[in-house]
């Protein structure tokens, strides 16, 4: 959540940065409500002070209050209740306006409102985008007994799928390998979080209230299925004060992700590129503000390192202001080339969120022992998203005989280096 105090102190800056995202923020209304809120606080504090002084005077006199004093106290009490009710209503209206505003883009985020303004930072590996496409994964997967799209649709509907045999083993190998790299080499602590969370947990990460229509919810328990482990990891220290010397905290989790994908209706309907349930390994960090730029760069390096080890051509893209996520202040997308679908597939988005999520979830830290608490900065990123990595393996590793070569780094986890048509 944005700082109301900072917004009121510098409304033009907040207006300009939010408009760069394509927003039309109600800055004037927010300032108006904050002025009213402050005025009500002054009024109610004055009345409370008056009530306290009268009570002290009565106590000092050591006698029963007069009828006039009783009437005055009752009048003051009623007035306090009226102002408190008005104050609650004003604070709720103010929060309702601010809670739906996205994060401010950092000053070095590219200007633009859609993906056409994104900037390619670097491309690693040779790619001929004009070359004829190879067999796409929605053909090779079923042929090799790895992927069953019809069974997934039969069980659950469109955009669900079943992995079997070598396909299921390849997915398990990928998640195990990525977790091992992040834990053993990159210093992350592995977390196995809940997949169902409360509404306030979704609110803390920035998924509610704006994106409720894209989330799955159990009406009876009022619990929500997570769209990413970021939601749960952001809530690990909700309402806590992290003591001095503990930051940075680096967490990694492997979970399913559940998304309705209503905003992508009609897009990428073939194969497993855009589905309602998928596996993902998620990196998440809590950092001191001054350390967050270096942490962001390091997370990008860690994600691209995985792509390089898998043998993919990849590129890093800096997203423009209009294309970054709701909670993000700056985002780098990592894409790998896949010749069957003949496109660059986003396999990770690495974002720094400033104190936006920490403010929403009430997470604080002490920079030094005994110091006043502050909000830490949070960062998150896929490390990596599994279905699109599966697509890239199936299409980049396709051999002339129709088999698929498994990347060397995964062979110790799969127990095989090639996927062939299963024997009958």
N, C-alpha and C positions, 0 to 999 in steps of 0.2 A: 504494500500500500504506500502511496505517496505521503510525504510528510505535509500535513495541513499547515503547520507553522511555516515551513519553508515556502510552500505555495503562496500563502498570504503575504509573506515578506517580499516575494519576487514573482508576482502573477504573470508578468509579461514573458519572463523566461519559460515558465511552465506552459503557457499558452503556445509559444513558438515551438517548443520541443514536441508537444503533443500534436500540434497541427502538422508537424513534419511526418507524423505517423498516419496522417489522414483522419485524425480525430477532430471533433468539434467540441472541445471541453467546455463545460459550464463554469468557467473560471469566475466570472462576475458573480454568479449566484453563490458559489462557494465562499467567496470573500464576504458577500453580504450576510450569509448565514453565520460565518465565523465572527463577524462584528457583533451580530445579535447575541451569539453564544457568550462572548466575552462580557457584553453589557449585562446579560442576565446573571452571570457569575458574580459580577460586582454588586448587583442589586441584592441577590440572595445572601451574599456574604455580609453585606451591611445589615440586613434584617436579622441574620443570625447573631451578629455582634450586638445589635440592640436588644435582642431577647436575652442574651447572656448577661449583659449589663443589668437589665431589670431583675433577673434572677439573683444576681450577686447582691443587688441593693436590698432585695427582700430578705435574703439570707442574713445580711449584715444587720438589718433592723430587728432581727429575731422576733418577728411577729407575723401574723397571717397577712397575706396580700389583701389590699383593699379591693372593693368591687371594681373600681376604676382600673386598677392594675390587672385584675383578672380579665377584664374586657379588652384591655390593651394587648395582653399576652395572647388572648384568643385571636384577636384581629391580626396580630403579627404572624402567628402560626398559620392562619388560613392563607395569608399573603405568601408566606414561604412555600406552602404546598402548591399554590398556583404557579409561582415562578419556577419551582422545581419541575412541575409537569411541563411547562413551556420549554424549560431547558432540555429535558429529556427528548421532547419532540424535535427540538432544533438540532440536537446532537445526532439523533437518528437520521434526520433529513440530510445533515452534512455528511455523515458516514455513507449513506446510500449513494450520494453523488460521487464521493471519492473512491469507494471500494470498486467501482466498475471502470475506473481510469487505469490505463496500462502504465507501465514503467516509462520513464524518460529515456530516450536514446542517448547514448554518450555522444560527445561532440564529434568524434572521429568516425561515427557510423555513416556510411554512404547515404546521400540524399536521394529520395525516390519513394514512390508509393507502392510499387509492385516488383516482382522478381526481375523485370527487365532492367532495373537499376542496380541489381546486385553486381558485385565486383569480384572477378576471378583473381585470387591472390597468387596462386601458383598451380601448375599442373605437373604431375610427376608420372612419367611413363609415356610411351608412344601410343597414340590412338588414331586410327583412320576411321573417322565417323562416316565416310562415304563408302566404306567397304560393304559388300553384301552381308546381310545378317545371317548368323548361324541359327541352328534349330533353337527356338525359344524354350524356356523352362517348362511352359505348360504342355509342350509336346514331349520333351525328353524325360521329364519327371515321371509321367504315367508310363511311358515306354519302358523305363528302367525299374518300375515298381517302387519308386521313391515317394510319389505324390499322387494323391487321389482327390481330385477336385469334386467329382460327382458325389462321393461319399460325404464329404464335408457339407455340400449343399443339401444333401438328403437329410443329414442329421440336424443342421442348424440354419440352413438358408444360404443365400448368396454371401460371398466373401468369407467363407469358412473353408478350411481344408484339412486333410488328413495326411500326415507323414507316416510312412511305413518302411520297414526294413532299413536299408542304407540311408534313407532320408531321415528317419527318426534318429538313427545313430549319428549322422552328420550334424544334426541340430544339437544333440547332447554333447558331441565333441567340441563344437564351436563354443558353447557357453562355458564348458569346463576349462577349455584353453584360455579364453578371454579372462575368466575369473582368476585363473592361476597367474597370468601375466600381471594383472592389476594388483593382486595381493602380494605375490612373491617378488615382483620386480619394481612395481610402481608405488608400493607402500600404502595401499588402501586396506581398510578393515572391511571384511565381508559382512553383510547384513542380510538376514532373511526376514523381511518385514511382512505385515499383514497385507492381503490383497483387497480386503474390504475395510474401508475407513469411514469415519464420521464426516459429516458435512463441514465441520470447522477445520478438519484436516485438509479437505479440498479447498476451502476458502484460503487457508494459509499459504498454499502453493500457488494460488492464483487461478485455479480451475473453476471455482465458483466465485460469484454467481453467473458470470458472463457465459460460460461454456456448458451450462447444465444440459443443454439439448444434445451434446455430443458424448455424454457420459451415461454409463449404465448404473441404475440405482435399484435397490431392493426397497420397495415401498413399506413393507411391514416393519423392517428393522431400521429404516432410514440410513442404511449403509450404502456406500458407493464403491464400485469396482474401480481400481486405480487404472488410469490411462498410461501411467509410467511409474516406475519406482521412485522417481523424483518426488512425488506426492508424499510418500511415506518417509523418505529420508529427510525431507524438509521438516517433518514433524518430530524427528527424533529428540530434539531439544526444545520443543515448543513450551513456552512459559518458563523456561529455565534461564539461569545466569551461568554461563560457562566461565569457570574461574581462570584467572590469569595464568599464562604459560601453557594452556591446553591447545589453543589454535596453532596451526591449522588442523582441522579434522577432515579426514579423507575417507569416504565410504563408497562401497560398491555393492550392488545387488543385482541378482538375476531373478526376474519375475516375468510372468505373462503381463501383457498390456491389453486393455480392453477399450475399444473406441467405436462409437457408432459411425463415424466418418460421414455424418450428414452433410458436412460442408464440401465433401468430395463426390457428391452424387453424380453418377454417370462417368466418372474418371477411373481409368486403370481397372477395368472390370475383369480383365483376363489375368489368370495366374495368381501369384501371391504377393504382388507388389503393395497393394493397399487392401488390408483385411481388418476384420473386427477384433481378432485375437491373435497376438503374436508374442514371441519371446524377445527379450531385450536385456542386455547388461547395461546398467546405468552407473555412471560415476557422479559423485556429489561431494562438494566441499563447502566447509565453513572457513572463511579466511578473514584476517584483519584487512580493512579497506586498502591500506597501502600495498598489501601483498597480492591483491586480486588480479592486477594486470599480468603479473608473472605466472600466477596460477592458471589463468585462462590460456596463455601461450603453452604452458606445459601440458594442459589437458588436450589441446589441439595436437600437440606432438605425440601424445600417448595414443590417441585415436588413429592418427595417420600411420603410426608405427605398426599398428595391427593390420591396416590395409596393405602396407608394404610387405609385411611378413607373409601375408596370404598371396602375394604376387600380383596384386591388382594395380592397374593404372588408376590414379586418383587425382582429385583436385580439391583445393580449399577455396571457399567462396565467403566473402564478407557480405552479409545480408544488409540491405538498405533499411532505412527507418520504417518504411511501410510494410516490410516483410518479416521483421523480427517478431518473436512470440510476445504474448501479452505481458509476461513477467520479465522479459529480457531487456537489458540495457544495451547489449551488444552480442551478436551471434555469428559464429562461423559454421557453415555447413561443410561437411565432407562428403564428396560423391565419388563413386567408383563407376568405371565404364563397364557396361554389360552388352555384348554384341548381339545377343538374341533379341532383346527388346530394343536394341539400338538406341540406348540413351544412358545418360548419367543418372545413377541411382543414389539418392541421399541415404547414407547409412549412419550418419551422426550429425547432430546439431549441438555445438558446444556454446554455452551461454554464460555470461556473467549477469547477475541480477541485482547487483548493489545490495542495499538493505531492504529492498522491496518485499521479499518474502519473509525475512526475519521480522520486519515490522508487523506484517500480517499475522505471523504465528507467535509473536511475543518472545522471540529468542534474543538473548542478550549475552554479552561477554564483558569481562573486566580486562582492560589492556595491561594493567599492572595491579599487584596486590593492593586491595583497599580502595582502588580508583572507582569512580562512578562508572556504571555500566553503559555500554554502547551497543548498537546493533552490528552484528557481523555481516559481512557480505557473503552471499551464497553463489555457487557456480554449479552447473550441471551439464551433463552431456552423455550421449549414448556411447557405449564402448564395447560392442556395437549393437545395432539392431539386426536381429538374426535373419528374417525372411529375405531381405534384399541382399545380404551377404550370401545366403543360400543361392539366390538367383545368379549372382555374379560367379560363384563357384561352378554352378551347373553350366553356365553359358561360356565362361572363359576357359573352363577345363574340358570342354567337349572335344573329343578325339574323332578322327576320320571314321573309325569303326563304330561310332555311336556311344562309346563308353565315356566316362567322366573321370579325369584325374583329380585326386584329392590333394590339396596343398600339403607340402611336406610337413609343415608345423602341426598339422592335424592328424597325421598318420599314427603317432603314438597314442592318440585318443580314440581313433576309429578302429585301429587294428587292420586296416586295409588301405591301399593306396590308389585303388581304382574301383569305380562303380560300373558294373556291367549288368546286362539283362539277367535277371535271376533265373537259375535253372528250374525247370518244371519237374 
